[in-house]
Amino acid sequence: MSRWKLGWRLLPLLAVIMLVLTGCAQDPYLSALDPKGPVAAAQLSLIMLSLYIMIGVFAVVMIIYVYVLVKFRKRKGQTGIPEQVEGNHKLEIIWTVIPLILLAVLAVPTVSLTFDLAEKHNSEEALQVKVVAHQFWWEFEYPDLEISAGQDLYIPTGQKVQFQVTSKDVMHAFWVPALGGKIDTNPGMINNMWLHADKPGTYKGKCAELCGPSHALMDFKVVALEPAEFDKWVGNMKASATKPAPATASAQAGQDIFNQSCIGCHAVDATKGLMVPDIAPNLAGFADRTVLAGFVEHNDENLAQWIKNPQSLKPGNLMPGFEGKLNDQQISDLVEYMNTLTIE
């Protein structure tokens, strides 16, 4: 057998393998197939129900297909064609009613769950969180708690969290696979959904709507804490307004640079919201984040590169670069100051 014929025969197998591997996830906190809350669990049950229905339909069709191939195969001495069944009202009714029944089996729980997840819960029933999507970062506001956060969303376990989601620029989609399905964030429109985390953990979130050159990098984290730990986090965020001055001369110099070059866009007080609306995230607790710009490891080298040339890490973002405007020592001082922006 020639090599090219062997290659063509292996191509379908490789295509199937690649298709199967696209469904593999090494991180359980970024998989809709490993639910960590009741919303995700209910949605997974619908996925499995539809899968069982499709498998059942496929199996029945293949059984009928093989049966027909065998029973009505051409035999020796056969002339003409087999008896035709068009116009058989009984068969037509059967293959019309069965799909309707299957559709109803799938539609009834789907519609019921859709209305349940769209139900709005007030402040007495759920923690209220406003989610605003930006190119390419996330803003989280807790109106009842009077604090705001950027990139990292903190929620308590064992409690419903009511989200009001919108966008300040283009269409995005808010999605935390392990906790529940996505919902679109549309400019000028507020969509509602609620989620619930059963256990403490860090759950990864994604933007699930193509929104620009850094769409794939528009990640965020949902940190679920025990209620007491969440209350402590809220207290620490509110205390960010009274943080003491930096302890070292280098960090103090960095604070002066920040106040001259960055404070026009970024707030460092969680009770202030965004310093300039629609521009840049609140940096309260910035030093506690494990990732920078939503996706890259948070370390001094990456932070310095982000300050110098943010486009090299996240194309299309709105942050200006300071390469050529600040020297290496000034950037080092600024990095040291930003590493003091902790709330723990």
Secondary structure, 3 states (H helix, E strand, C coil): CCHHHHHHHHHHHHHHHHHHHCCCCCCHHHCCCCCCCHHHHHHHHHHHHHHHHHHHHHHHHHHHHHHHHHHCCCCCCCCCCCCCCCCCHHHHHHHHHHHHHHHHHHHHHHHHHHHHHCCCCCCCCCEEEEEEEECCEEEEEECCCCEEEECEEEEECCCEEEEEEEECCCCEEEEECCCEEEEEECECCCEEEEEECCCCEEEEEEECCCCCCCHHHCEEEEEEECHHHHHHHHHHHHHHHHCCCCCCHHHHHHHHHHHHHCCCCCCCCCCCCCCCCCCCCCCCCHHHCCEECCCEECCHHHHHHHHHCHHHCCCCCCCCCCECCECHHHHHHHHHHHCCCCCC
